[in-house]
Amino acid sequence: MKSNEFFSWVRRRALYIGAGVVGTALVINSFPAITSRKFRNSAELSLKYEHAPPTRSANIERLDGSIQKPFDVLIIGGGATGAGCALDATLRGLDVAIIEKNDFASGTSSRSTKLIHGGVRYLEKAVFGLDLAQLILVYEALRERSIMINQAPHLCSIIPTMLPCYRWWEVPFYYAGLKTYDVVAALSKGTLKNSFAMFSAEAKSEFPTLRPKGPDESDLCGAIIYYDGQQDDARMNLSVALSAAIRGATVCNYMKVVDILRNDDSQACGVKVCDEISGEVHSVYAKSIINATGPLTDDIRKLEDSKAEDIAVPSAGVHIALPGHFTSRSNALIIPKTKDGRVVFMVPWLGHTIAGTTDRIVERTGEPRPTEEDVEFILESVRDYLALDVKRTDVLSVWAGIRPLAKDPNAKNSASILREHSISMGPEGIVTITGGKWTTYRKMAEDTVNFLLSHYQGLARKASKCSTETTQLVGAHGFSPLLKSEIAQSHRDLITSETAKHLARNYGTRATAVLRLVSENAELAERIVPEAPVIAAEVQYCAESEYAERAIDFLTRRTRMAFLNIEQARRSVPKVVELMARVKDWSAERQEQETKEAFRYLQQFTAQ
């Protein structure tokens, strides 16, 4: 075949494929109801979720009692995957304990781009690289995306994302690509809304800060809008853990594993832990153990087998927080290509703008710090697409997270490593889950528990089938978008409408428990700092009912103050410590210690 005949053949095939994709997409656009998932949520769970979870001290007593009655499953790691495993196994009727070295979501799970997405970039690799594994990953993520939004509608929502086109050919090219994204979502019954194209004038109206000219000064030709999900990652992680606790799991943060306990057959039968709050050491016994420690995966594996090779590749992702006026109120922006070939997102979130991320293999550390080089890379990337000049002084906060990617010895950089998960069993029977992404946390947990049950037949006979797919989380039952208006109306003499919106979004239907404290003591309606909608009652509520043990737990994960504005978070420290001291009965010495630790910890949210 001659070269011109070959290229003609390729063009025809591309035309046929494109026509097929667009045709299928038109059918999907016509019948969106049949491509969306239907959920049946348990009314019985709604009743249970009205109650507060057991206290931390009560949970510690249950850990100590495991010497007489071992847990069915002990999970090490309180991030998204570990909490997901705890909820999954608990709902199956197993006796579950979950322990976390620091606070829930204190690592990777609180430091994402806040998106719930299938991965447009992974779909591109799947299509052009003919990579079935990448396609399966996108399919699963799009399926899980709709499940997550249903699990916690107060914490998760649909977000339109704009992809600007500065070359005429980019409009049909990206349109076909995102229609393929719609098709995969439809096949997985995970359709949210379908993508569409718009002219340049409409794009400028939808996203006023978008540059009319691209990086090479070419004119804006149009844009594609597609839909993904958005979440409050730390609150989502916490809600999964709280839901497990209310359903009967024993949940403890600040419990560091220091050794593995073994039976006479040299198999793991528990762990020795140190309470990082009291300093006391406890022995926790279990019939099976799951290692879901993310970037610390290999630390636990080496307690089991000192010669074990590393299987987790630490990859750093950095984000910056900017004022909200840099994005439109409702649309995210995807920058399709940066100087290193990656994509960068600009996402409106909690009244601010998040921009990121970077991706580079790094040395593992418990408290990652972003660099000025990382910050400048993100700023350079977004400047090319914004009509406003983004200065370094506009950056309100910056943070880094360590992704635990599954090891690929042939990968030269972390962007080429697949985000799928890997499950394995060590020589002493500990099940390890690593890799994956936030969006697929529930499926990862289901796969992990299924894997464990396949090796522990006694537990398998006791366990029921996985039910997390149709289970809503604490705060979701009975939630309505009207809740913020109802709160603003019923408490208009005590709180502002901005605070009402924040409470509804942060706690869902549990916001009534926070407001009950305000009704009992009007002083708790006072804001922590004037610029933020966070009020004093939240500190008391989180310390009593959400396992907030330290001031940094409240400032970084029960609320997101440190992620949004580091200076506001710093100014909040004295007030938060004072309020927590009343609940925890801290001495003056402990208050001083907490204050110093909070200021030290918050240094993570500045570049070095």
Protein Blocks (a to p, Z undefined) as FASTA:
>chain_A
ZZklmmmmmmmmmmmmmmmmmmmmmmmmmmmmlmcccddddfklmmmmmpccddfklmmm
mmmmmmmmccfbdcehjbfklmmmmmmmmmnopacddddfbbghklmmlmcghiaceblm
lmmmmmmnopaklmmmmmmmmmmmmmmmmmmmmlgccdddddddfbfklmmmmmmmmmmm
mmmmmmnopafbdcddddfklmmmmmmmbcfbdfkopacfbdcddddddddfklmmmmmm
mmmmmnopacdehiacfbdcddfkopafbdcdddfknopacddddfbdcddehjmmmmmm
mmmmmmbccfbdcdddddddddfklpcfkbccddfbdfkopacddddeehiacddddddd
ddddfbdcddfklmmmmmmmmmmmcfbdcdfklpmbdcdddddddddfkbcbfklpccbd
cddddfkopacdeejjfklmmmmmmmmmmmmmmmmmklmmmpccdfklmcccehkgopaf
klmmmmmmmmmmmmcfklmmmmmmmnmmmlmmmmmmmmmomklmpcfbfkbcbdfklmmm
mmmmnopabfklmmmmmpmmlmmommlmmmmmmmmmmmmmmmnopafklmmmmmmmmmmm
mmmmpcZZ
